[in-house]
């Protein structure tokens, strides 16, 4: 019998990709119907991800993303390190939601209490991989799962943030119980990776083919708990198996560290189920990365082949509000009149009717194609200029925020809102306010559960549960009340 090592995942990129198929990066959903019209540019982008069938995954405790400009700083570092999927610990965001930036799809799980800006986990997924995501489950503000469709199985990525050493034993046990409950709904034949800040030191020294001999420091009590969990669930702690210098091993610098007493520990890890341990080609930290955090990112190269995801065609929507501008309306009217005049024709019985109809519609289609172009919106915190990003890249440890650029940006937004209000353009006014305040983001935290309270993972089981819910909702067991007009009885006689 062949030993299951994960090498069966390593194969060439599917040869069935042709110029007729590409990947849709605009909808976070299950696979949809194939669209036969795409362009070669999107295919080139997809091919770049699958170079040598490797993607780069990473985990990073960023110590909060509420500070102005920190999301842009994080995206810049992610791009520089060429990371495809970045798991985040301590986002400090509340609730569960998702949004798109210029280059990433962001999905996160935070605290349900509006005044509790603590903990929080999430993922920054490159836009080109967004269509591969089939499922996301936000277990808590410490555990989150996303599932990506691979060629032969599923890739499960779990981002965690474990309780610190200041927390109680009960809190630590509750965390690992929730993590095991999340693992219980996954299939054994899938590639499962758990990564994040475990706040535990496993130390150096090999342990039962779970911990490698290239760890850092001495194991503590929380490290014993992590090793015990890994052995019980058959996981390997990958960033202890590669021989590297200490600067590529430590993930956290203690605030008590000084020039006389340097305190650096390894408490962030990437775990993979043992069956697929050979799919991890290397795992190391990047101490040069900076987002104003005392943690270093842990980056690993993962050898895996993703399944081809079909593309769904978009419905064309006309941008009719542009015609409210008199100058734009006049330009389109002149263009349409000019085209109609230059394409004059007379009805000819000897010419095919369809050809004559196409000739007549050509000027109108030209104008409609212009009106169907989508509006381009600025990315979140658009006041973040290129100059600021260059300063972030140059100095890394320090971040300079251009307050003048920020103030100018908000002045422009307020001016635009005031102009829309003066024009009584309520539709665009509300759209602009939602765009600026980001109150239109969609809450995506509804984990579907069965009647026993267990989370439903399979898409078909989800449909069946919805069917049961609707049947129970509209089930009416009430006894019909007889119509008093049809009831029988003695005739009432007027006396």
C-alpha positions, -999 to 999 in steps of 0.1 A, spaced: 0 0 0 13 35 -9 22 56 21 0 87 22 24 117 24 5 143 4 27 139 -26 -3 128 -46 -14 164 -46 18 174 -65 10 172 -101 11 195 -131 -14 223 -135 -46 211 -152 -41 211 -190 -78 215 -196 -76 253 -192 -80 269 -225 -88 303 -239 -125 296 -234 -124 292 -196 -112 314 -168 -118 321 -131 -144 344 -117 -130 367 -89 -162 386 -83 -184 364 -62 -178 345 -30 -199 315 -36 -200 278 -47 -191 268 -82 -214 283 -109 -222 277 -145 -193 280 -170 -191 311 -192 -174 306 -226 -164 342 -232 -133 354 -213 -101 372 -221 -65 360 -221 -54 384 -194 -74 367 -167 -59 334 -177 -24 348 -174 -32 360 -139 -45 326 -129 -14 309 -143 8 332 -122 -8 319 -90 -2 283 -100 34 286 -109 49 253 -98 16 245 -82 27 265 -51 10 291 -31 23 311 -1 3 311 31 11 331 62 -1 340 97 5 372 115 -6 388 147 -9 424 137 -20 438 171 -51 455 158 -62 470 124 -82 500 138 -53 524 134 -57 547 103 -37 534 74 -28 500 89 -49 480 64 -30 496 35 3 490 53 -6 454 58 -16 450 22 17 465 11 37 441 32 16 411 20 23 421 -16 60 426 -10 63 391 6 42 376 -23 17 360 1 -15 346 -14 -35 339 18 -27 358 49 -43 348 82 -46 376 108 -48 374 146 -60 403 168 -78 423 142 -98 441 170 -127 443 145 -162 436 158 -189 413 143 -184 390 113 -183 405 78 -163 407 45 -152 434 21 -130 439 -10 -100 461 -13 -81 468 -45 -61 436 -44 -76 414 -17 -108 398 -4 -110 403 34 -132 381 56 -131 383 94 -147 371 126 -148 394 157 -165 399 190 -203 402 191 -201 430 217 -199 464 201 -177 478 228 -152 449 229 -125 457 204 -103 427 214 -92 395 198 -106 389 163 -93 367 135 -95 370 97 -81 363 63 -67 385 35 -71 364 3 -57 375 -30 -85 385 -53 -74 358 -78 -80 331 -52 -114 345 -41 -134 323 -64 -118 292 -49 -135 299 -15 -165 277 -11 -173 279 26 -165 302 56 -174 295 92 -168 321 119 -167 300 151 -158 328 175 -135 358 178 -106 333 182 -113 307 155 -123 310 119 -123 286 90 -123 291 52 -124 262 27 -109 264 -8 -116 240 -36 -85 220 -46 -82 196 -75 -84 163 -56 -98 174 -22 -105 206 -2 -80 229 15 -92 239 49 -75 269 65 -82 276 101 -69 309 117 -67 310 155 -58 333 183 -53 314 215 -57 329 250 -26 345 265 -7 333 295 -27 357 317 -59 338 309 -73 310 330 -69 273 324 -107 271 317 -104 297 289 -75 277 274 -95 244 276 -125 261 260 -104 274 231 -91 239 223 -125 223 227 -139 248 201 -110 241 178 -116 203 181 -153 209 174 -144 228 142 -121 199 131 -148 174 137 -169 187 108 -140 183 83 -131 153 63 -99 134 71 -89 132 34 -88 170 31 -57 191 36 -62 210 68 -39 237 81 -42 254 114 -22 286 119 -21 316 142 -9 329 175 -11 300 199 6 319 228 26 287 235 62 277 234 68 241 222 106 245 224 134 226 207 136 188 207 117 163 185 85 149 199 68 119 183 72 132 147 49 161 157 75 187 169 107 190 150 142 194 166 146 229 153 122 247 175 132 277 197 135 279 235 121 258 262 86 244 263 61 259 288 27 246 301 7 260 272 33 244 249 25 210 265 -12 217 257 -4 225 220 18 194 216 -9 172 232 -36 186 209 -13 181 178 -6 144 188 -43 136 195 -54 151 162 -24 139 141 -10 173 132 26 184 126 40 218 137 58 227 105 80 257 115 99 235 139 111 211 112 133 233 91 169 241 101 172 279 101 190 306 120 173 319 151 162 352 135 141 330 111 125 311 140 114 337 166 79 351 161 74 375 190 96 401 209 86 406 245 80 442 256 104 435 285 132 429 259 161 453 261 197 456 248 209 439 280 182 412 281 168 402 247 136 382 251 124 366 218 101 336 216 84 313 191 47 313 198 31 315 163 28 283 143 15 267 112 2 231 117 -7 206 90 -24 172 92 4 146 91 -9 130 59 0 161 39 31 172 58 52 169 26 30 195 10 47 222 31 80 230 14 93 255 39 81 276 69 100 306 84 95 340 98 101 374 81 116 397 108 119 426 84 82 429 78 65 457 98 30 468 106 37 483 140 34 449 157 57 430 181 51 398 161 68 385 129 48 368 101 53 331 97 53 322 59 50 288 44 51 275 8 23 250 2 24 226 -28 -12 221 -39 -33 221 -71 -66 240 -71 -96 229 -90 -107 250 -120 -135 273 -111 -160 283 -138 -170 318 -145 -203 334 -141 -214 362 -165 -223 395 -151 -256 412 -159 -251 445 -177 -265 475 -158 -269 509 -174 -253 539 -156 -283 561 -163 -277 587 -136 -249 600 -158 -276 614 -180 -286 638 -152 -256 659 -161 -267 683 -189 -233 683 -206 -231 645 -206 -267 643 -219 -259 668 -247 -227 649 -257 -246 616 -260 -275 632 -280 -250 648 -305 -232 614 -308 -264 595 -314 -277 621 -340 -243 620 -358 -242 582 -359 -278 580 -371 -271 605 -398 -239 588 -410 -256 554 -410 -287 564 -430 -303 537 -450 -334 530 -469 -356 499 -466 -345 475 -493 -366 444 -499 -336 426 -515 -315 430 -483 -320 406 -454 -342 421 -427 -319 411 -399 -289 428 -415 -310 460 -419 -321 458 -382 -285 453 -371 -274 483 -391 -302 504 -375 -294 493 -340 -256 499 -343 -256 537 -332 -279 529 -302 -257 500 -291 -226 522 -292 -242 547 -268 -255 519 -245 -221 503 -243 -207 536 -229 -235 538 -204 -230 502 -193 -194 509 -181 -191 505 -144 -182 533 -121 -147 531 -105 -147 537 -68 -117 546 -48 -103 520 -24 -110 522 13 -92 552 29 -83 566 -5 -64 595 11 -35 570 16 -12 584 -11 16 567 -29 41 589 -11 30 575 22 33 540 9 68 547 -2 77 560 33 63 528 48 84 507 25 115 528 31 115 529 69 94 499 78 94 504 116 79 538 114 47 549 97 41 584 84 4 594 78 -2 624 57 -28 643 77 -30 670 50 -39 644 23 -64 629 47 -81 663 54 -81 671 17 -98 638 9 -126 643 34 -131 678 22 -136 665 -13 -160 639 -1 -181 664 19 -182 688 -11 -194 660 -34 -221 651 -8 -233 687 -5 -235 691 -43 -256 659 -46 -279 673 -18 -283 706 -37 -292 687 -69 -318 667 -49 -302 636 -62 -312 614 -33 -302 581 -49 -266 591 -55 -265 610 -22 -274 579 -1 -250 558 -22 -222 582 -16 -228 583 22 -228 545 23 -196 544 4 -179 569 27 -192 555 60 -190 518 48 -223 511 65 -234 490 35 -211 461 42 -229 428 43 -229 408 75 -219 373 67 -218 356 100 -248 333 97 -235 298 105 -263 273 96 -271 247 123 -293 216 123 -320 208 149 -294 194 173 -274 226 172 -244 213 151 -230 234 123 -240 222 88 -210 221 65 -221 203 34 -240 225 8 -266 198 1 -273 194 38 -277 232 40 -304 231 13 -322 203 31 -321 222 64 -336 253 47 -363 231 32 -371 217 67 -372 252 81 -396 265 55 -419 235 60 -420 240 98 -425 277 93 -456 273 72 -470 242 88 -505 250 101 -521 225 125 -549 247 136 -585 233 134 -606 252 109 -633 273 126 -668 267 111 -684 295 92 -713 308 114 -734 316 83 -734 279 74 -739 265 108 -772 245 113 -797 251 142 -832 260 150 -848 289 132 -850 321 152 -887 332 151 -896 368 158 -922 368 186 
